[in-house]
Amino acid sequence: MKASMIGGALLSLMLVSGGASAMDSEALNESREALDQSYMETQEAMENRIDTLEAEVEELKQQLMEAQSEK
């Protein structure tokens, strides 16, 4: 989210200052889209890792309870 906000702010600044030609604007848009895509992929990977870790924790809890009940 920060990446897209930074990209959007950069694009706005360039357009307001009049320093962006149509070609520069297109390049900035492509860069912003790439940042957005990268952010979404990173977010999904983090969520998948969290899910994996939560499943591992549950499995370890189950093993611990089984070990304690055998004593």
OpenMM code with the backbone's topology and positions (N, CA, C; nanometers):
from openmm import Vec3, app, unit

residues = "MET LYS ALA SER MET ILE GLY GLY ALA LEU LEU SER LEU MET LEU VAL SER GLY GLY ALA SER ALA MET ASP SER GLU ALA LEU ASN GLU SER ARG GLU ALA LEU ASP GLN SER TYR MET GLU THR GLN GLU ALA MET GLU ASN ARG ILE ASP THR LEU GLU ALA GLU VAL GLU GLU LEU LYS GLN GLN LEU MET GLU ALA GLN SER GLU LYS".split()
positions = [
    Vec3(0.0824, -0.1183, 0.0000),
    Vec3(0.0000, 0.0000, 0.0000),
    Vec3(0.0869, 0.1247, 0.0000),
    Vec3(0.1923, 0.1257, 0.0795),
    Vec3(0.2810, 0.2411, 0.0819),
    Vec3(0.3429, 0.2639, -0.0550),
    Vec3(0.3775, 0.1532, -0.1226),
    Vec3(0.4401, 0.1658, -0.2545),
    Vec3(0.3464, 0.2331, -0.3526),
    Vec3(0.2189, 0.1956, -0.3515),
    Vec3(0.1252, 0.2580, -0.4447),
    Vec3(0.0997, 0.4033, -0.4070),
    Vec3(0.0986, 0.4341, -0.2775),
    Vec3(0.0797, 0.5722, -0.2347),
    Vec3(0.1984, 0.6579, -0.2782),
    Vec3(0.3182, 0.6034, -0.2632),
    Vec3(0.4376, 0.6766, -0.3050),
    Vec3(0.4366, 0.6957, -0.4555),
    Vec3(0.4015, 0.5888, -0.5281),
    Vec3(0.3943, 0.5986, -0.6733),
    Vec3(0.2912, 0.7006, -0.7169),
    Vec3(0.1752, 0.6996, -0.6525),
    Vec3(0.0703, 0.7957, -0.6851),
    Vec3(0.1108, 0.9379, -0.6522),
    Vec3(0.1772, 0.9559, -0.5390),
    Vec3(0.2228, 1.0897, -0.5005),
    Vec3(0.3288, 1.1404, -0.5976),
    Vec3(0.4184, 1.0517, -0.6372),
    Vec3(0.5220, 1.0898, -0.7332),
    Vec3(0.4596, 1.1302, -0.8659),
    Vec3(0.3645, 1.0524, -0.9131),
    Vec3(0.2961, 1.0844, -1.0383),
    Vec3(0.2250, 1.2185, -1.0274),
    Vec3(0.1538, 1.2415, -0.9191),
    Vec3(0.0828, 1.3683, -0.8996),
    Vec3(0.1791, 1.4858, -0.8971),
    Vec3(0.2897, 1.4704, -0.8274),
    Vec3(0.3888, 1.5773, -0.8194),
    Vec3(0.4446, 1.6106, -0.9567),
    Vec3(0.4750, 1.5091, -1.0328),
    Vec3(0.5298, 1.5318, -1.1669),
    Vec3(0.4284, 1.6016, -1.2563),
    Vec3(0.3027, 1.5599, -1.2488),
    Vec3(0.2005, 1.6209, -1.3333),
    Vec3(0.1730, 1.7650, -1.2920),
    Vec3(0.1685, 1.7911, -1.1629),
    Vec3(0.1419, 1.9266, -1.1135),
    Vec3(0.2561, 2.0204, -1.1511),
    Vec3(0.3775, 1.9734, -1.1402),
    Vec3(0.4925, 2.0588, -1.1709),
    Vec3(0.5086, 2.0811, -1.3204),
    Vec3(0.4366, 2.0072, -1.4002),
    Vec3(0.4460, 2.0233, -1.5448),
    Vec3(0.5707, 1.9600, -1.6025),
    Vec3(0.6401, 1.8820, -1.5244),
    Vec3(0.7646, 1.8209, -1.5703),
    Vec3(0.7473, 1.6878, -1.6391),
    Vec3(0.6262, 1.6375, -1.6448),
    Vec3(0.6057, 1.5053, -1.7033),
    Vec3(0.5471, 1.5178, -1.8427),
    Vec3(0.6159, 1.4624, -1.9378),
    Vec3(0.5596, 1.4560, -2.0720),
    Vec3(0.4661, 1.3363, -2.0766),
    Vec3(0.3970, 1.3187, -2.1865),
    Vec3(0.3064, 1.2041, -2.1993),
    Vec3(0.3838, 1.0738, -2.1848),
    Vec3(0.5051, 1.0704, -2.2374),
    Vec3(0.5860, 0.9490, -2.2290),
    Vec3(0.6288, 0.9236, -2.0847),
    Vec3(0.6710, 1.0283, -2.0141),
    Vec3(0.7096, 1.0139, -1.8741),
    Vec3(0.5910, 0.9687, -1.7897),
    Vec3(0.4753, 1.0237, -1.8183),
    Vec3(0.3549, 0.9873, -1.7449),
    Vec3(0.3229, 0.8398, -1.7652),
    Vec3(0.3371, 0.7922, -1.8873),
    Vec3(0.3129, 0.6502, -1.9168),
    Vec3(0.4124, 0.5629, -1.8413),
    Vec3(0.5378, 0.6023, -1.8395),
    Vec3(0.6404, 0.5260, -1.7681),
    Vec3(0.6115, 0.5242, -1.6183),
    Vec3(0.5678, 0.6366, -1.5645),
    Vec3(0.5339, 0.6419, -1.4220),
    Vec3(0.4143, 0.5529, -1.3906),
    Vec3(0.3153, 0.5529, -1.4784),
    Vec3(0.1991, 0.4659, -1.4590),
    Vec3(0.2397, 0.3194, -1.4607),
    Vec3(0.3260, 0.2827, -1.5546),
    Vec3(0.3728, 0.1442, -1.5618),
    Vec3(0.4515, 0.1074, -1.4364),
    Vec3(0.5333, 0.1998, -1.3893),
    Vec3(0.6104, 0.1755, -1.2682),
    Vec3(0.5183, 0.1579, -1.1478),
    Vec3(0.4178, 0.2408, -1.1390),
    Vec3(0.3221, 0.2315, -1.0286),
    Vec3(0.2465, 0.0990, -1.0335),
    Vec3(0.2063, 0.0578, -1.1532),
    Vec3(0.1360, -0.0697, -1.1676),
    Vec3(0.2262, -0.1859, -1.1268),
    Vec3(0.3541, -0.1791, -1.1634),
    Vec3(0.4488, -0.2834, -1.1248),
    Vec3(0.4663, -0.2869, -0.9732),
    Vec3(0.4732, -0.1699, -0.9104),
    Vec3(0.4833, -0.1639, -0.7641),
    Vec3(0.3584, -0.2218, -0.6980),
    Vec3(0.2426, -0.1885, -0.7519),
    Vec3(0.1171, -0.2418, -0.6981),
    Vec3(0.1149, -0.3937, -0.7079),
    Vec3(0.1560, -0.4467, -0.8233),
    Vec3(0.1574, -0.5915, -0.8437),
    Vec3(0.2548, -0.6581, -0.7472),
    Vec3(0.3716, -0.5994, -0.7327),
    Vec3(0.4720, -0.6532, -0.6416),
    Vec3(0.4202, -0.6536, -0.4980),
    Vec3(0.3549, -0.5462, -0.4587),
    Vec3(0.2982, -0.5375, -0.3242),
    Vec3(0.1946, -0.6475, -0.3027),
    Vec3(0.1058, -0.6668, -0.4011),
    Vec3(0.0008, -0.7677, -0.3874),
    Vec3(0.0613, -0.9079, -0.3773),
    Vec3(0.1638, -0.9354, -0.4566),
    Vec3(0.2292, -1.0660, -0.4512),
    Vec3(0.2976, -1.0876, -0.3164),
    Vec3(0.3618, -0.9844, -0.2655),
    Vec3(0.4278, -0.9939, -0.1352),
    Vec3(0.3256, -1.0154, -0.0245),
    Vec3(0.2148, -0.9434, -0.0313),
    Vec3(0.1085, -0.9574, 0.0681),
    Vec3(0.0530, -1.1000, 0.0676),
    Vec3(0.0297, -1.1543, -0.0514),
    Vec3(-0.0226, -1.2908, -0.0627),
    Vec3(0.0772, -1.3921, -0.0073),
    Vec3(0.2051, -1.3736, -0.0377),
    Vec3(0.3082, -1.4643, 0.0133),
    Vec3(0.3150, -1.4592, 0.1657),
    Vec3(0.3032, -1.3405, 0.2226),
    Vec3(0.3053, -1.3272, 0.3688),
    Vec3(0.1835, -1.3959, 0.4309),
    Vec3(0.0676, -1.3788, 0.3710),
    Vec3(-0.0531, -1.4428, 0.4230),
    Vec3(-0.0416, -1.5945, 0.4157),
    Vec3(0.0151, -1.6463, 0.3067),
    Vec3(0.0353, -1.7906, 0.2939),
    Vec3(0.1317, -1.8414, 0.4001),
    Vec3(0.2374, -1.7661, 0.4260),
    Vec3(0.3349, -1.8069, 0.5271),
    Vec3(0.2720, -1.8065, 0.6662),
    Vec3(0.1913, -1.7072, 0.6953),
    Vec3(0.1212, -1.7013, 0.8241),
    Vec3(0.0303, -1.8221, 0.8398),
    Vec3(-0.0438, -1.8560, 0.7343),
    Vec3(-0.1319, -1.9728, 0.7394),
    Vec3(-0.0522, -2.1002, 0.7663),
    Vec3(0.0624, -2.1139, 0.6998),
    Vec3(0.1478, -2.2312, 0.7188),
    Vec3(0.1978, -2.2386, 0.8623),
    Vec3(0.2434, -2.1267, 0.9154),
    Vec3(0.2937, -2.1243, 1.0531),
    Vec3(0.1835, -2.1551, 1.1539),
    Vec3(0.0639, -2.1027, 1.1302),
    Vec3(-0.0476, -2.1315, 1.2207),
    Vec3(-0.0806, -2.2804, 1.2197),
    Vec3(-0.0762, -2.3431, 1.1029),
    Vec3(-0.1023, -2.4869, 1.0937),
    Vec3(0.0057, -2.5655, 1.1674),
    Vec3(0.1311, -2.5227, 1.1546),
    Vec3(0.2404, -2.5894, 1.2251),
    Vec3(0.2247, -2.5760, 1.3761),
    Vec3(0.1828, -2.4604, 1.4229),
    Vec3(0.1610, -2.4391, 1.5662),
    Vec3(0.0513, -2.5322, 1.6162),
    Vec3(-0.0571, -2.5431, 1.5427),
    Vec3(-0.1665, -2.6317, 1.5834),
    Vec3(-0.1199, -2.7770, 1.5888),
    Vec3(-0.0386, -2.8174, 1.4919),
    Vec3(0.0131, -2.9539, 1.4913),
    Vec3(0.1031, -2.9786, 1.6123),
    Vec3(0.1871, -2.8823, 1.6444),
    Vec3(0.2749, -2.8960, 1.7610),
    Vec3(0.1955, -2.8996, 1.8916),
    Vec3(0.0895, -2.8202, 1.9001),
    Vec3(0.0037, -2.8237, 2.0192),
    Vec3(-0.0580, -2.9617, 2.0356),
    Vec3(-0.1041, -3.0187, 1.9239),
    Vec3(-0.1652, -3.1518, 1.9280),
    Vec3(-0.0626, -3.2554, 1.9732),
    Vec3(0.0586, -3.2476, 1.9204),
    Vec3(0.1635, -3.3415, 1.9600),
    Vec3(0.1970, -3.3268, 2.1078),
    Vec3(0.2001, -3.2046, 2.1571),
    Vec3(0.2294, -3.1802, 2.2980),
    Vec3(0.1203, -3.2400, 2.3864),
    Vec3(-0.0049, -3.2187, 2.3489),
    Vec3(-0.1153, -3.2746, 2.4281),
    Vec3(-0.1103, -3.4268, 2.4284),
    Vec3(-0.0770, -3.4866, 2.3156),
    Vec3(-0.0666, -3.6325, 2.3087),
    Vec3(0.0476, -3.6827, 2.3964),
    Vec3(0.1603, -3.6131, 2.3938),
    Vec3(0.2756, -3.6533, 2.4746),
    Vec3(0.2444, -3.6401, 2.6231),
    Vec3(0.1720, -3.5341, 2.6609),
    Vec3(0.1377, -3.5145, 2.8015),
    Vec3(0.0357, -3.6176, 2.8486),
    Vec3(-0.0532, -3.6588, 2.7619),
    Vec3(-0.1546, -3.7565, 2.8024),
    Vec3(-0.0959, -3.8965, 2.8155),
    Vec3(0.0169, -3.9220, 2.7500),
    Vec3(0.0823, -4.0528, 2.7596),
    Vec3(0.1583, -4.0685, 2.8904),
    Vec3(0.1879, -3.9587, 2.9587),
    Vec3(0.2666, -3.9648, 3.0825),
    Vec3(0.1866, -4.0132, 3.1977),
] * unit.nanometer
topology = app.Topology()
chain = topology.addChain("A")
for resn in residues:
    res = topology.addResidue(resn, chain)
    for name in ("N", "CA", "C"):
        topology.addAtom(name, app.Element.getBySymbol(name[0]), res)
